[in-house]
Amino acid sequence: MATKSSRKSAETTEPVGLAALAKLADVSYASLERDLRATITALEAQALRFETVIENISQGICFFDRDERLILSNRRYAEIYRLAPEQVRPGLTLSEIVERRAAAGTAALATDAYLAMARSVNSGKAPRIWTAKLPDGRTIQIYNQSMPDGSWVATHDDITDLIANRQIVDELISLQALIDWVPNYLWVKDTQSRFMVVNSALATDSGRDKTADMIGLTDFDIHPPEVAQRFRQVEQSVLESGQPLIDAEEFVVDASGTVKWLSSTKVPLRNAQNEIFGLVGIARDITARKQADVLRGGQANILEMIATSAPLENVLDSLMRLVESQLKGIFGSVLLLDKDGMHLRHGAAPSLAKAYMSAIDGSAIGPKTGSCGTAAYRREPVIVADILQDPLWEDYRELAAPYGYRSCWSTPILSHQGVVLGVFAMYSMSVREPTEAETRLIEFTTHIAGIAIERKRAEDQIHFMANHDALTGLPNRALLEDRLSQAVLYAQRYNRWVTVVFIDLDNFKLVNDTLGHNAGDELLKTVASRLVGCVKATDTVVRVGGDEFVIVLFDQPTNVDVISETLQTIRDAIAEPVPFAEHRLRLTASIGIANYPKDGTSPDKLLANADAAMSRAKEFGSDNFQFYAPEFNSSAHEKFLLQEELRNALARSEFALLYQPQVDLRSGQILAVEALVRWNHPARGVVSPMMFIPTAEETGLIVPIGDWILHEACRQNKAWQRAGLPPVTVCVNVSARQFREKNLIDRVVNALKESGLEARYLELEVTESLIMQDFDLAVATMNGLQQLGVQISIDDFGTGYSSLSALKTFPVQRLKIDKSFIDDLATDENDQAVTSAVISLGQKLNLRVLAEGVETEDQVVFLRKNNCDEMQGNYFSEPLPAGDVGEVIAKG
C-alpha cells in the first residue's frame, strides 16, 4: 500500500513525462521534415542534372510509358523531326507525335505503319536498332530499349553526314587497298613535304608496320639528313616551278640496309583554282637494271684494262670489286698458282681481311687444303657450305673463324689449254651454297680472270723473249742499252766507274762443227751461268751474238786493280772444263774492256770501244784481254773512206735492186716481193748491205739511198704490171733515219706519183725498235701512210720490243718473223715456241704473219702446221734481178 507521500509524488511527475514526450515528438517531426525536404531538394537537383544531361546529349531521347504516352524528351528529339519543343510535351501519345511529324514532313512512314513498327520493336519481334529514311533525304538511326513494365526509351540520331563520311572513308579504304597492290613506291605529300598518302611498299621499306604510321612524317624522319635534304630540294623545286620531274634516278638505303636505285616521277597537285597544294610521286625500283649496267660497264672496263695491258693486280682488283657490287655479303678473292705449281699466292681480295690473306698466301694445293687448294688440285669447283664443319677445312678453319667466314666456293681458273692458272673464290658470312645467279657470276668471273692471267703471262713471255736471249735466258742487246744507260747515270751522280766487258769465245765455231749445235748450245748455257755467278746482282750479263757476251759492271770503284781481279775471275770461270758426253771441253775467250768516263761517256761509245778492245785482244791470240786505248780505233780512217765511196756510189748509179718473192703458204701463190739493195762496187765487186748500211745510217746517206730504193721499186712494180703480169705488192724497208724525216709521207707520195703505181701495191717495212724510239711520232706517220692506202708491216718481229697495247695501236697489216727464229726452227724448241707464239699473236690481232729466211722443208712443215700465212727465203727463191722475178711471177 502506497503511502501518502508516494501518491503525491506520482501525481506530480505524470504531466512532466507527457510534456517531454510531446516535445520529443515535435523534435522528431521537425527532423523528419528537414530530412524529407533535403531529400526532395537532392532529388530535384539530381533530376535537374539528369534533365540537363539529357538535354545536352547530341542524340534525340524520348521516354514512353506502357500506354505509349511520352514521359520525357529532350530538345534534340524535337529538332531532328523539325518540331518546336512545345509540340512535344509529356503526356502526348506516340500516335499524336507521329502525326505532328507527318505534318512537318519528317515522318518516315504513315502513322499506322510507324506505330506497328514501333510496337514490333518494343515487343522484341524486330531489331532494336533500325533506320528511317525521312522525306527530306535525311537518315535517322533509332535505338529502342524496352523496360520490364512495358515502357521504353529510345534514341534518335541523324546519321546523314555520318553515312556520307562513311562513303568517303570506304572510298579511301578502297583507294588505299588499290595503291597497296602497286609494287612501286607511291605517295602524296603536302607543300611542307609531309606524307599525306603512302602505299604499303613504301611504308614497309621505310620500316613502318602500317601506312598510317607514315602520315605526317617527312623524309627527315626516314632518311639520313643529306639524303632527306636532297629529296626536299628536288620536291620544293617541283612545287615552286610547277614543272614535273620525270624518271629521275635516285638512290636510297631502305630500313633493312639495302641500297636501292629508283626511277622517280614527281608531279605537282592542283586544286580547282589551279593552286598547287602538294605533289604525287611514284618510284620504280631499278636496282637490277643499275646492277646490270654496272656489270656491263665493269665488264667493258676490265676488258679494256686487259687490252691495254693494265697491271694484273689492278685488273683482278677491279674484277673482284665488280663481283662484290653485284652481290650482298659476298667477298671475292683470286689466288694465283706459283711458278713451282704447288702453292697459291695472293692475287686480289679487296674486301677480305688482310691478315687472313697474309695467312693463306703461299698455301699448298692438295686433296684436303681448304676450298681453294683442293679446287686447284682437283681441277674442278669445290663448294664448302660450312667452313667450320667441312673436313676439307680441318687444317685451315682456325684461320677463317676469327673473321666470321662461314662458306667458301672455289673454282679453278684454267687456261684455254686446261692448265691451272689460279683459283677464284667467293666467301660468305652465312652457311649456304651459291644461288643460281651467283653460280652464273662465278662462271663469268672465272673466265675473265683466266683471260687476264693468261694475257699477262703471254705478255711477260713476249716481253722476256724480246729482251732476253732464248737460249741462255740472259738479257739481249735490246735490254743492254737500257741497263748501260742506268749504270752511266748512276756513275755520273756518285762519281763512280762503269766497266763494259766485251767477251768473244775463242774457236767456238770449231765446237759446233765437230760436236754439233747441241753441244754448242749446252756450252753457251754453261758459260752464261758461270758469267752470272762471277758478278754481283746489280751487274748485267748480256748475250749479244752467237758466242759474244757483254758484261756491264755497275757501280765500280775508280781502281783498275779491282776491275782486273774481276776479269781474272771471269777468265777462270770460262776456262773451267765443261763436261759433254764423253768429252771435257775447255774454252778460252778474247776480252775487251772499256771504262766510263775515261773511255767514253755514252753507252754507244763504251760498247764500241769495248768491242774495239776485244778485237785488239784477238789480234794478240787466244785467251787474252785488253783495255781500250784510242789508238786501237785504227778503223776510223777506213770508215771515212767508206763514207766517201757511198756518196760517189749514189751519184754513179752503182746501186741495184734484187727482189725476193714472198709466197702464200697455203696456195703457193706469189703475193709480194721484197726489194733488196746491193752495191756494185767497181773494185770490191758486190758489197753486202751489212757492210755499208750501218755507215749509211750513221752518216745520213741512208735517206737519199732509201729514196732511190723507193722510187726504183715502185717504178719496177708498175713496169711488171704494164707487161701484163699479175699484180703483186713490192715491199721496201724503211730505216730509222728515214722514218724520222718529216717529209717521209711526201716522199712516198712523190714515188707513187712518178711511177704511176697504186698505193695498195706498196708496202713499207719498219722494225719494232724503230717504232718504239718515238711511239707517238711513229703512230702518226703510220696513220698518214695508211690513209694513202700504203700497207705497213713490222719487220724482224721478235728482235725488238713493243707492248701488246702498243702493237694493237699500230696500223699494220703484217708481222715478219725474224730469220734468227727460223734458222733452227726444226730443232730448237725455244725458236719453235717463239714462232708459234708470234703466229698466234698475229692471228689474234687479225694480222698476216710472214716467216723470213725459210730454207728447208722442215721449216715449211712447221710453219704450215702452225698456220703461218706466208714465207720468204731461199727454199722458194733466192733474191733475183727484176727480169728473173718477172718470169717467176708470170709462172704464178
Secondary structure by P-SEA (a helix, b strand, c coil): cccaaaaaaaaaaaaaaaaaaaaaaaaaaaaaaaaaaaaaaaaaaaaaaaaaaaaaccbbbbbbccccccccccaaaaaaaccccccccccccaaaaaaaaaaaccccccaaaaaaaaaaaaaccccccccccccccbbbbbbbbbcccccbbbbbbbaaaaaaaaaaaaaaaaaaaaaaaccccccccccccccccccaaaaaaaccccccccccccccccccaaaaaaaaaaaaaaaaacccccbbbbbbbccccbbbbbbbbbbbbbcccccccccccccccaaaaaaaaaaaaaaaaaaaaaaacccaaaaaaaaaaaaaaaccccccbbbbbccccccccccccccccaaaaaaaccccccccccaaaaaaaacbbbbbccccccccccccccccccccccbbbbbbbbcccccccbbbbbbbcccccccaaaaaaaaaaaaaaaaaaaaaaaaaaaaaaaccccccccccccaaaaaaaaaaaaaaacbbbbbbbbbbbcaaaaaaaaccaaaaaaaaaaaaaaaaaaccccbbbbbccccbbbbbbccccccaaaaaaaaaaaaaaaaccccccccbbbbbbbbbbbccccccccaaaaaaaaaaaaaaaaaaccccccccccccccaaaaaaaaaaaaaaaaaaccbbbbbbbbbccccccccbbbbbbbbbccccccccccccaaaaaaacaaaaaaaaaaaaaaaaaaaaaaacccbbbbbbbbccccccccaaaaaaaaaaaaaccccccbbbbbccccccccaaaaaaaaaaaaaacbbbbbcccccccccaaaaaaccccbbbccccccccccccaaaaaaaaaaaaaaaaacbbbbbcccccaaaaaaaaaacccccccccccccccaaaaaaaaaac
